Amino acid sequence: MIRTPLESTLRTQLVDSHLLSEPPARDTFMKLGQSTLMGTLGGLRPLVAVYLGLKAHNHFSYTEWDELDTTYGLITGLEPREEDHWVHWIWHIGINATANVQTSRNLTPRQRETEFNRYIQRAIQIGDDALKEHPRSADIRLQIAELYREKLKDPCEASRLYGEMIGLPDSLSYVERFHYYFMADCPGREKDAYEGLMRLYKESENNHLPTLIVKIKKLEVLLKIPIHQWIPDQDPDELIRRQRRSGEPLPGGIRLP
């Protein structure tokens, strides 16, 4: 900490005097291969990665998204087998950066759209690269699925990613349900979604959850399932609407405004 300001000033003076070459451009580091970083730093890689992690947090604090992108590129180059680095990288660029530009008052609507598309596509590319390093990672797929689910409103891709998580180590218990939930909203996949949801419904009463029932009820109508094959459960949304109109309390004595 003491040496850095002194050395920075000295380096600037040496460059100005043409006694030292200009430092490499920022994007040059992104082009360094993992083997180059590993060979150059050796056992110091984890320590440098920790330092860069602190630097990335500083970029996050000041909403310096491109700088953060570059820094995480170096971090994952130093420690490519560390899944959390990739997950955090996708999250920062795909969730935080996109949210920041969408709400920025310093950008025009057109600029907000352009920057949003730039960052969301960058996050998806990072996700693709992450899966090359961790092809059986449920956590990375979960983060990418969040982009398609919340940012791009693409139920087909969200369903695909949740489907890929089924059976993976450390995958969450709900991924199969979510696979069919989003499939139900994917044009052309409604019949497959209905069959999958019905299988879960018949498998266990623990699966008789409000969202699952709502999805099945909608598909029963959409697919023109014979009424005698409909599940007996009431549509939770319709129950709430009816109780709201009547003023009757919900179970537990809860009253809706």
Backbone hydrogen bonds, N-H to C=O, Kabsch-Sander energy under -0.5 kcal/mol:
donor,donor_aa,acceptor,acceptor_aa,energy
6,L,2,I,-0.7
7,E,3,R,-3.0
8,S,4,T,-2.7
9,T,5,P,-2.0
10,L,6,L,-2.3
11,R,7,E,-2.9
12,T,8,S,-2.1
13,Q,9,T,-2.1
14,L,10,L,-2.4
15,V,11,R,-2.4
16,D,12,T,-2.4
17,S,13,Q,-1.6
18,H,15,V,-1.5
19,L,14,L,-2.6
20,L,14,L,-1.1
28,T,25,A,-1.2
29,F,25,A,-0.7
29,F,26,R,-0.8
30,M,26,R,-0.5
31,K,27,D,-0.6
31,K,28,T,-1.2
32,L,29,F,-1.2
37,L,33,G,-2.0
38,M,34,Q,-2.9
39,G,35,S,-2.7
40,T,36,T,-2.3
41,L,37,L,-2.4
42,G,38,M,-2.4
44,L,41,L,-2.2
45,R,42,G,-1.6
48,V,44,L,-2.5
49,A,45,R,-2.6
50,V,46,P,-2.0
51,Y,47,L,-2.0
52,L,48,V,-2.7
53,G,49,A,-2.1
54,L,50,V,-1.8
55,K,51,Y,-1.9
56,A,52,L,-2.7
57,H,53,G,-1.9
58,N,54,L,-1.6
59,H,55,K,-2.0
60,F,56,A,-2.3
61,S,57,H,-2.2
62,Y,58,N,-1.5
63,T,60,F,-1.4
64,E,59,H,-3.0
65,W,63,T,-1.2
68,L,64,E,-2.3
69,D,65,W,-2.5
70,T,66,D,-2.2
71,T,67,E,-2.4
72,Y,68,L,-2.6
73,G,69,D,-1.6
74,L,70,T,-1.6
75,I,71,T,-2.3
76,T,72,Y,-2.7
77,G,73,G,-1.2
78,L,74,L,-2.0
79,E,75,I,-2.5
82,E,79,E,-1.6
83,E,81,R,-0.9
85,H,82,E,-0.8
86,W,82,E,-0.9
87,V,83,E,-2.3
88,H,84,D,-2.8
89,W,85,H,-2.0
90,I,86,W,-2.5
91,W,87,V,-2.4
92,H,88,H,-2.7
93,I,89,W,-2.2
94,G,90,I,-3.0
95,I,91,W,-2.2
96,N,91,W,-1.8
97,A,92,H,-2.9
98,T,93,I,-0.7
99,A,95,I,-1.9
100,N,96,N,-2.3
101,V,97,A,-2.2
102,Q,98,T,-1.9
103,T,99,A,-1.3
107,L,104,S,-0.6
112,R,108,T,-2.8
113,E,109,P,-2.1
114,T,110,R,-2.4
115,E,111,Q,-2.9
116,F,112,R,-2.3
117,N,113,E,-2.4
118,R,114,T,-2.1
119,Y,115,E,-2.5
120,I,116,F,-2.7
121,Q,117,N,-2.1
122,R,118,R,-1.7
123,A,119,Y,-2.4
124,I,120,I,-1.9
125,Q,121,Q,-2.1
126,I,122,R,-2.4
127,G,123,A,-2.3
128,D,124,I,-2.2
129,D,125,Q,-2.3
130,A,126,I,-2.6
131,L,127,G,-2.1
132,K,128,D,-1.1
133,E,129,D,-1.2
134,H,130,A,-2.3
137,S,134,H,-1.8
138,A,136,R,-0.6
138,A,169,P,-0.5
141,R,137,S,-1.1
142,L,138,A,-2.5
143,Q,139,D,-1.8
144,I,140,I,-2.2
145,A,141,R,-2.9
146,E,142,L,-1.5
147,L,143,Q,-1.1
147,L,144,I,-0.6
148,Y,144,I,-1.8
149,R,145,A,-2.6
150,E,146,E,-2.9
151,K,146,E,-0.7
151,K,147,L,-1.5
152,L,147,L,-2.2
154,D,148,Y,-3.0
158,A,154,D,-2.0
159,S,155,P,-2.5
160,R,156,C,-2.1
161,L,157,E,-2.3
162,Y,158,A,-2.3
163,G,159,S,-2.4
164,E,160,R,-1.9
165,M,161,L,-1.0
166,I,162,Y,-0.7
166,I,163,G,-0.9
168,L,165,M,-2.2
171,S,168,L,-1.8
175,V,172,L,-1.4
178,F,174,Y,-2.5
179,H,175,V,-2.1
180,Y,176,E,-1.6
181,Y,177,R,-2.6
182,F,178,F,-2.4
183,M,179,H,-1.3
184,A,180,Y,-1.9
185,D,182,F,-0.9
186,C,183,M,-1.6
189,R,186,C,-2.4
193,A,189,R,-2.3
194,Y,190,E,-2.6
195,E,191,K,-2.3
196,G,192,D,-2.2
197,L,193,A,-2.9
198,M,194,Y,-2.6
199,R,195,E,-1.9
200,L,196,G,-2.0
201,Y,197,L,-2.6
202,K,198,M,-2.5
203,E,199,R,-1.4
204,S,200,L,-1.3
207,N,204,S,-1.6
208,H,205,E,-1.7
209,L,207,N,-2.7
213,I,209,L,-2.6
214,V,210,P,-2.7
215,K,211,T,-2.5
216,I,212,L,-2.2
217,K,213,I,-2.7
218,K,214,V,-2.2
219,L,215,K,-2.1
220,E,216,I,-2.4
221,V,217,K,-1.3
222,L,218,K,-2.5
223,L,219,L,-3.0
224,K,221,V,-0.8
225,I,220,E,-2.5
229,Q,226,P,-2.4
230,W,227,I,-1.7
239,L,235,D,-2.4
240,I,236,P,-2.1
241,R,237,D,-2.3
242,R,238,E,-2.6
243,Q,239,L,-2.4
244,R,240,I,-2.3
245,R,241,R,-2.1
246,S,242,R,-2.2
247,G,243,Q,-1.7
248,E,243,Q,-0.6
250,L,254,I,-4.3
253,G,250,L,-1.8
254,I,250,L,-0.7
